[in-house]
Amino acid sequence: MLVPLKGRNLYHDVVGPESGQVVAFSHSLAADLGMWAEQVPALTAAGYRALRIDMRGHGGSGVLPGPYTIDELADDLVAVLDALGVSKCHYVGLSIGGMIGQSLGLRHANRMQSLMLCDTQTQSPADAATRWGPRIEAANKAGSLEPIADATIGRWLTEDFRKKHPGRWKQIRDSIVGCTPMGYAGCAQAIGNFNFTARLNTVKTPTLVVCGTDDPSAAPAESKHVASLFPNGSYDDFAGARHLPNVEQPDAFNRVLLKWLAAHK
């Protein structure tokens, strides 16, 4: 489904009973809403309504010239909530999706029932320019994310997962290749230009921070610190998972998610 905005559309899908509480999902940079496929059946079976949204320039959503800001990406999600008539939701975001969740907690707290922030940071990495600059350059030169797809998915999932689930691995790699270079660059630039750290003590929404213990960009010690910044923050992790614990360890992830949602209905 599409939400028409000025000059573009936002693609999303909604699955589950209309009477269920809404759980909104935002994916990582270079992914799409299919990243949450393992969560939808568990949520709908428990009576929730799963709302998955493609960020601008990702999946089925239209693209705008960048750079973007994290606040703009958060406002995109609110635009979808408004279009669907959803006054309040639980929110789950991973990586840049977790950064979007922080903006929602800071600027749209009245719309958030709970926050689950996965494998994320609270401010731009010190090496943001050198980390994403060459990747953006390679994608722009090729007109595709194909040149950086293997390295990207290698940071996301373990080699053991690739061997056991080659079909799912290919699906996720294909979603990386399908991301537009303009959308990738705009979102990467948003990651490179934000800092919420000092303000998170004002976020009263219950917040759970989780990570894969083998995530190279969101280590347990860092993620525990992120959780400590929230007045109502909690922490959990998934041993042996990398950047996408929801894909790599879906049963464990779903147990944590459903327990969290049940505690904050």
C-alpha positions in Angstrom: 0.0 0.0 0.0 1.1 3.6 -0.6 0.8 6.8 1.3 1.0 9.7 -1.2 3.2 12.6 0.0 4.5 15.6 -1.9 6.5 14.4 -4.8 6.7 10.7 -3.6 5.0 7.8 -2.0 5.7 5.8 1.2 5.2 2.0 0.9 3.9 0.0 3.8 1.9 -3.1 4.7 -0.4 -3.8 7.6 -1.2 -7.4 8.7 -3.2 -8.6 11.7 -6.6 -8.1 13.3 -8.0 -4.6 13.0 -8.7 -4.6 16.7 -5.1 -5.4 17.6 -2.6 -2.9 19.0 -0.3 -1.6 16.2 3.4 -2.5 16.2 5.3 -0.3 13.7 8.6 -1.5 12.3 11.5 0.4 10.7 14.3 -1.5 9.0 18.1 -0.9 8.7 19.9 1.1 6.1 19.8 -0.6 2.7 17.1 -3.1 3.8 13.3 -3.0 3.3 10.2 -4.0 5.2 10.9 -7.7 4.3 13.6 -7.6 7.0 10.8 -8.2 9.5 9.2 -11.2 7.8 10.1 -13.5 10.7 8.2 -11.3 13.2 4.8 -10.9 11.5 3.4 -14.4 12.0 4.3 -14.3 15.8 2.7 -10.9 16.2 -0.5 -11.6 14.4 -0.9 -14.9 16.2 -0.7 -13.0 19.5 -3.4 -10.5 18.3 -1.2 -7.6 17.3 -1.4 -5.6 14.1 2.0 -5.4 12.3 2.8 -2.2 10.4 6.0 -2.3 8.3 7.2 0.7 6.4 9.9 1.2 3.7 12.1 4.2 4.3 12.3 6.8 1.5 14.4 5.4 -1.4 14.2 1.8 0.0 11.9 -1.0 -1.1 8.7 0.4 -2.6 9.0 3.9 -1.3 9.8 6.9 -3.5 13.1 8.7 -3.2 14.0 12.4 -2.7 17.4 14.0 -3.1 19.3 14.0 0.1 20.7 14.5 2.6 17.9 13.5 4.9 17.7 13.9 8.7 16.7 11.3 11.3 13.8 13.6 12.3 12.5 13.7 8.7 12.6 9.9 8.5 10.7 9.8 11.8 8.1 12.2 10.4 7.7 9.9 7.5 6.6 7.1 9.9 4.2 9.5 11.6 2.7 10.4 8.2 1.9 6.8 7.7 0.3 6.5 11.2 -1.8 9.6 10.4 -2.9 8.2 7.0 -4.0 5.0 8.7 -5.7 6.7 11.6 -3.4 5.1 14.1 -3.2 7.4 17.2 -0.6 5.3 19.2 1.7 2.4 18.5 4.5 0.3 19.8 7.6 0.9 17.8 10.5 -1.5 16.8 13.4 -0.1 14.9 16.8 -1.6 14.0 20.1 0.3 13.3 18.9 3.6 11.6 15.4 2.4 12.6 16.5 2.6 16.2 17.7 6.1 15.6 14.3 7.0 14.1 12.8 5.5 17.3 14.8 7.9 19.4 13.5 10.8 17.4 9.9 9.5 17.8 10.4 9.3 21.6 11.8 12.8 21.7 9.3 14.5 19.4 6.2 12.3 19.2 6.1 10.7 22.6 2.3 10.9 22.7 2.2 8.5 19.7 4.5 5.9 21.2 3.3 3.2 23.6 6.7 1.6 23.9 10.1 1.6 22.0 12.3 -1.4 21.1 15.6 -0.2 19.7 17.8 -2.8 18.1 21.5 -2.7 17.3 21.7 1.1 17.2 23.5 4.2 18.4 22.5 7.5 19.9 24.8 9.7 17.8 26.8 9.7 14.7 29.9 7.5 14.7 33.1 9.4 14.8 34.2 7.7 11.5 30.9 8.4 9.7 32.4 10.1 6.7 35.1 7.6 6.1 32.7 4.7 6.8 30.0 5.6 4.4 31.7 7.9 2.0 33.4 5.2 -0.1 30.2 3.0 0.0 28.2 5.9 -1.3 30.8 6.6 -4.0 30.8 3.0 -5.1 27.0 2.8 -5.3 26.8 6.1 -7.2 29.4 5.0 -9.7 27.7 1.7 -10.4 24.2 3.1 -10.2 23.4 0.3 -7.8 24.3 -1.1 -4.4 25.6 -4.3 -6.0 29.3 -3.4 -5.4 28.7 -3.2 -1.6 26.0 -5.9 -1.2 28.3 -8.7 -0.1 30.2 -6.7 2.5 27.0 -5.2 3.8 25.2 -8.6 4.4 28.5 -10.0 5.8 28.2 -7.4 8.6 24.5 -8.3 9.1 24.5 -12.1 9.3 26.9 -14.8 10.2 28.4 -17.3 7.7 26.7 -20.1 9.6 23.3 -18.5 8.8 24.2 -18.2 5.1 25.0 -21.9 5.0 21.8 -23.0 6.7 19.5 -20.5 5.1 20.8 -19.7 1.6 17.4 -18.7 0.3 16.7 -16.2 3.0 20.3 -14.9 2.6 19.7 -14.2 -1.1 16.4 -12.4 -0.3 18.1 -10.0 2.0 21.0 -9.5 -0.3 18.5 -8.8 -3.1 16.9 -6.1 -0.9 20.3 -4.4 -0.5 20.8 -4.4 -4.3 17.3 -3.0 -4.7 17.9 0.0 -2.6 18.3 3.2 -4.6 21.8 4.9 -4.4 20.1 8.2 -3.7 18.0 6.8 -0.8 21.0 5.0 0.6 23.1 8.1 0.4 20.4 10.3 1.9 19.9 8.0 4.9 23.6 7.4 5.4 24.1 11.1 5.6 21.3 11.3 8.2 23.2 8.8 10.3 26.3 10.9 9.9 24.6 14.1 11.2 22.7 13.4 14.5 23.2 13.4 18.2 20.4 12.5 20.6 22.6 11.3 23.5 22.2 14.2 25.9 18.4 14.4 25.4 17.4 10.8 25.9 17.0 11.3 29.7 13.8 13.2 28.7 12.2 10.2 27.0 9.7 8.7 29.4 8.4 6.1 27.0 9.4 2.5 28.2 12.4 1.6 26.0 14.1 -1.7 25.5 17.5 -1.8 23.8 18.7 -5.0 22.3 21.7 -6.2 20.2 23.4 -9.2 18.7 26.5 -9.9 20.8 28.6 -10.2 17.7 27.3 -7.1 16.0 30.4 -5.2 14.9 28.6 -1.8 15.1 26.5 -2.2 18.3 28.5 -4.1 20.9 26.8 -5.2 24.2 28.7 -2.7 26.3 27.7 0.2 24.0 24.1 -1.1 23.9 23.9 -1.4 27.7 25.1 2.2 27.9 22.4 3.3 25.4 19.7 1.6 27.6 21.0 3.4 30.7 20.4 6.8 29.0 16.6 6.3 29.2 14.8 6.8 32.5 12.7 3.7 31.7 15.3 1.8 29.8 16.0 -2.0 29.7 18.5 -4.2 27.9 18.7 -7.6 26.4 20.9 -9.4 23.8 21.1 -12.4 21.5 24.3 -14.4 21.9 26.2 -15.0 18.7 24.0 -12.9 16.4 25.3 -10.1 14.3 23.4 -7.0 13.1 20.1 -8.7 12.3 19.2 -10.8 15.4 15.5 -10.7 14.3 16.5 -12.7 11.2 19.3 -14.8 12.6 17.5 -15.8 15.8 13.8 -15.2 15.2 12.4 -17.4 17.9 14.5 -15.8 20.6 13.9 -12.3 19.2 10.1 -12.9 19.0 10.0 -14.2 22.6 11.7 -11.0 23.8 9.5 -8.8 21.6 6.2 -10.4 22.7 7.2 -10.4 26.4 8.0 -6.7 26.0 4.8 -5.8 24.3 2.7 -7.8 26.8 4.3 -5.8 29.6 3.4 -2.5 28.0 -0.1 -3.0 26.6 
